[in-house]
Amino acid sequence: MTWSRLDNVCAGRLATEYLLDLGHSRIAVTGGRDNIITGEDRLRGYFEAHAARGVAVQPRLQIAGRFLQTVAHDSTLALMRAPEPPTAIFSLSNMMTLGVLNALRELKLSVPTDVSVISIDDFDYADIMNPPPTVVAAPVTEMAQSAIDQLFQQILSKSKPTSSVTQFMPELIVRERLSISNTQ
């Protein structure tokens, strides 16, 4: 079978570069679970973007998320209450982003005025969220169509499944410009 997947390293790099381009240097990141390649690749992109710009990664800004809303929420609360909180938060998935946003709301912090937030994965109802989130999205329709086409081709040709991977590039979707006034 041929697999379709997002270039997650590129997605992590794209999200982090966007925040770095806005002037942020204290960028927190919600981590995934150990041994889950999706999260590891997205985190690798975060590190690569910092290294390429010569910006040191502060270990204290790597917070637990485990791809869970509640874990990301609790970790964000703790981080934002600590001295020198981040000026931006990069969430590795939309479920963790919901936890991050809920924590920021509880702390009465505004996105993007007080803290910039970017996520990988898009939201079905992003247009009704306030503010509408800036995300790095997978071309889900294109990926699904590719997988269907490849499956039909294998069925029609009666060929044996392969282990090939078709990798798709992520897209940065900026819905509301993130603030750079809070990067000091």
C-alpha positions as CSV (number, residue, x, y, z in Angstrom):
1,M,0.0,0.0,0.0
2,T,1.1,3.5,-0.7
3,W,0.9,5.9,2.2
4,S,0.1,9.7,2.0
5,R,1.6,11.8,4.7
6,L,2.4,15.4,5.6
7,D,6.0,16.6,5.6
8,N,5.9,17.1,9.4
9,V,9.5,18.4,9.7
10,C,8.7,21.1,7.2
11,A,5.4,21.9,9.0
12,G,7.2,22.4,12.3
13,R,9.9,24.5,10.6
14,L,7.3,26.6,8.8
15,A,5.3,27.4,12.0
16,T,8.5,28.3,13.9
17,E,10.0,30.4,11.1
18,Y,6.7,32.4,11.0
19,L,7.0,33.2,14.7
20,L,10.7,34.0,14.4
21,D,10.0,36.3,11.4
22,L,7.6,38.2,13.6
23,G,10.4,38.8,16.1
24,H,9.6,36.2,18.7
25,S,12.6,34.6,20.5
26,R,10.8,33.0,23.5
27,I,8.6,30.5,21.6
28,A,7.1,27.7,23.7
29,V,6.2,24.4,22.1
30,T,3.7,21.8,23.2
31,G,5.3,18.3,22.9
32,G,3.6,15.2,21.6
33,R,4.0,11.7,23.0
34,D,7.3,9.8,23.0
35,N,7.9,7.5,20.0
36,I,5.1,9.1,17.9
37,I,6.9,10.1,14.7
38,T,4.4,12.9,13.8
39,G,5.2,14.8,17.0
40,E,8.9,14.0,16.8
41,D,9.1,15.3,13.3
42,R,7.2,18.5,14.1
43,L,9.4,19.1,17.1
44,R,12.5,18.5,14.9
45,G,11.3,21.3,12.6
46,Y,11.0,23.6,15.6
47,F,14.6,22.9,16.5
48,E,15.8,23.2,12.9
49,A,14.2,26.6,12.5
50,H,15.8,27.9,15.7
51,A,19.2,26.6,14.7
52,A,19.0,28.1,11.2
53,R,18.3,31.5,12.7
54,G,20.9,31.1,15.5
55,V,18.2,31.4,18.2
56,A,18.8,29.3,21.3
57,V,16.0,27.0,22.3
58,Q,15.2,27.4,26.0
59,P,14.4,23.9,27.5
60,R,11.9,25.4,29.9
61,L,9.8,26.4,26.9
62,Q,9.2,22.8,25.9
63,I,6.0,21.9,27.7
64,A,4.0,18.7,27.9
65,G,1.1,18.3,25.6
66,R,0.9,14.6,24.7
67,F,-1.6,15.5,22.0
68,L,-4.2,16.0,24.7
69,Q,-6.2,19.2,25.4
70,T,-6.1,18.8,29.1
71,V,-2.3,18.2,29.3
72,A,-1.6,21.2,27.1
73,H,-4.0,23.3,29.1
74,D,-2.3,22.5,32.4
75,S,1.2,22.9,31.0
76,T,0.3,26.3,29.5
77,L,-1.1,27.6,32.8
78,A,2.1,26.7,34.6
79,L,4.4,28.1,32.0
80,M,2.5,31.4,31.6
81,R,2.6,31.9,35.4
82,A,6.4,31.4,35.5
83,P,8.9,34.3,35.3
84,E,9.6,35.4,31.7
85,P,6.7,33.6,30.0
86,P,6.9,33.0,26.3
87,T,5.7,35.6,23.8
88,A,4.5,32.9,21.4
89,I,3.3,29.3,21.7
90,F,3.6,26.7,18.9
91,S,1.2,23.8,19.3
92,L,1.9,20.5,17.5
93,S,-1.8,19.7,17.0
94,N,-5.2,21.3,17.0
95,M,-6.4,19.4,20.1
96,M,-3.4,20.8,22.1
97,T,-4.2,24.2,20.7
98,L,-7.6,24.1,22.2
99,G,-6.0,23.5,25.6
100,V,-3.5,26.3,25.1
101,L,-6.2,28.8,24.1
102,N,-8.4,27.8,27.1
103,A,-5.5,28.3,29.4
104,L,-4.7,31.7,27.9
105,R,-8.4,32.7,28.2
106,E,-8.4,31.7,31.9
107,L,-5.4,33.9,32.5
108,K,-7.2,36.7,30.7
109,L,-4.4,36.9,28.0
110,S,-5.4,37.9,24.5
111,V,-4.3,36.2,21.3
112,P,-2.4,37.7,19.5
113,T,-2.1,40.9,21.6
114,D,-0.5,39.3,24.6
115,V,0.7,35.9,23.2
116,S,0.9,34.7,19.6
117,V,-0.3,31.1,19.0
118,I,0.2,29.0,15.9
119,S,-0.8,25.4,15.4
120,I,-0.3,22.5,13.0
121,D,-3.6,21.1,11.8
122,D,-6.5,23.3,10.7
123,F,-9.9,23.7,12.3
124,D,-13.2,22.9,10.5
125,Y,-14.8,26.1,11.9
126,A,-11.8,28.4,12.0
127,D,-13.8,31.2,10.5
128,I,-16.0,31.5,13.5
129,M,-13.2,31.3,16.1
130,N,-12.1,34.6,17.7
131,P,-9.5,35.2,16.7
132,P,-9.4,32.9,13.7
133,P,-6.3,30.8,14.2
134,T,-3.1,30.9,12.2
135,V,-2.2,27.4,11.3
136,V,0.1,25.2,9.2
137,A,-2.3,22.9,7.4
138,A,-2.1,19.6,5.5
139,P,-3.7,19.5,2.1
140,V,-6.2,16.9,3.4
141,T,-8.4,16.7,0.3
142,E,-5.3,16.3,-2.0
143,M,-3.9,13.6,0.3
144,A,-7.1,11.7,0.5
145,Q,-7.6,11.8,-3.3
146,S,-4.0,10.6,-3.8
147,A,-4.6,7.7,-1.5
148,I,-7.9,6.7,-3.2
149,D,-6.3,7.0,-6.7
150,Q,-3.4,4.8,-5.6
151,L,-5.6,2.2,-4.1
152,F,-7.8,2.0,-7.2
153,Q,-4.7,1.7,-9.3
154,Q,-3.5,-1.2,-7.2
155,I,-6.9,-2.9,-7.4
156,L,-7.2,-2.4,-11.2
157,S,-3.7,-3.6,-11.9
158,K,-4.0,-6.4,-9.3
159,S,-0.6,-5.4,-8.1
160,K,0.7,-6.2,-4.7
161,P,0.8,-3.4,-2.1
162,T,4.0,-1.4,-1.8
163,S,5.4,0.5,1.1
164,S,6.0,3.7,-0.8
165,V,5.2,7.1,0.7
166,T,3.8,10.1,-1.0
167,Q,4.8,13.2,1.0
168,F,2.8,16.4,0.9
169,M,3.9,19.9,1.7
170,P,2.2,21.9,4.4
171,E,0.6,25.3,3.9
172,L,0.8,28.3,6.2
173,I,-2.6,29.9,6.6
174,V,-2.4,33.3,8.2
175,R,-5.9,34.4,9.2
176,E,-5.0,37.3,11.6
177,R,-1.6,38.8,11.7
178,L,0.1,37.8,15.0
179,S,1.5,40.6,17.2
180,I,5.1,41.5,17.4
181,S,4.7,44.1,20.0
182,N,5.0,41.6,22.8
183,T,8.4,40.2,21.9
184,Q,10.5,42.2,24.2
